């Protein structure tokens, strides 16, 4: 199935802000140059833009990369921004991870 993330073994967050104008090759380059996981591993790599209302996810499916894009209409993602490293998530944390509502 195209973009089936239920089969991934690890989920990594790229801390800090990523220029979301980058496409697949640019995001693969970030993973290769800055972090230890192989981008062709069974892992999902998450990137967030400065406004924190959009994320991109990079996934290898064995014969090519899938680039997923999510934009929330209200609220923003709680995104780690202080360290230039990836953190590993488990499925429990990922499934419960939702954008925070906008301030009132």
N, C-alpha and C positions, 0 to 999 in steps of 0.2 A: 504494500500500500504506500502510496506517495506521501512522504513526510510522517510516517508512523513513528512517533517518538516514544511509544510504550516499550520499544525494544532496546533503548539505549541503556548502557551500563552506568554512565556518569553524566552529570550535568554540571557544567562549569560556568561561572559568572565572570566576565571580564570587568574587574573593578574599575571605576572611573568612567569617564565619558568617551565614547567612540564616535567618530565622524560617521554617521549613518549613510552618507553618500557612498561609502565604500560598498563594493559589490562582493561577490563570492571570493574572487582572487585576493582582494584587499583584506578581507577578514581572515582568510587562510594564512596570509602573510603575517598578520598579527599573532595568530596562534603559533605559527612556526618560529617567529623571531623572539617572542616575549615569554612564551610559556612552554612547559615540558610535554604536555599531552600531544600525541600525534593527531593532527586534524582528521586523518583517515581512520581513526579508532572509532569504536562504537560509543561515541560521546556526543553530547549536545552542548554547543558553545553559545552563550548568550551575551549580547552586546546592547548597550543602552545609549541613547543620545543625550545631549545636554538638558533638554526639556523634560526628560524622564517620562514622557507620555508615549514613547515608541521603543520597541525592542526588535532586534533581529536575532534570529537563531540559525546557526549553521549546523548541518547534519550530513554526515557521509552515509550513503545508502549502498555502498559496495560497488556501484558503477558510476557514481557521480555525487556531487553535492546538492543538497536541497537548501534553499534559503527561505526561511519563514520570516514574516514581518507582522508585527502586531502594533496597532495604534489604539489607545483607549480614548474614548470621547470625553470622559470626566475623570479627574484624579490623575495620579502619577504613580510610578513604581518606586518603592523604597529600594534604592540602588546604592551599594557600597561604592564610595568614590575616593577614599583616602589612600588605598594601596594599589599599586600597579601589579596586581596578581589575580589569579583566578581562584575561586573557592569552589569546593565540591559540594553539591546538594544531593539530598536523597529524594526519593519520590514523594515521601510524606510532606516534606517542606515545599517541594515544587507544586504539588496539587493544592496546597493551602495558600500559595503565594498569589495574592491579588493586589491590584492597584489600590492605593489609599484614596479615600474620597477627597475632593477638593476642600480647602479650608472655607469655613463659612463666616 
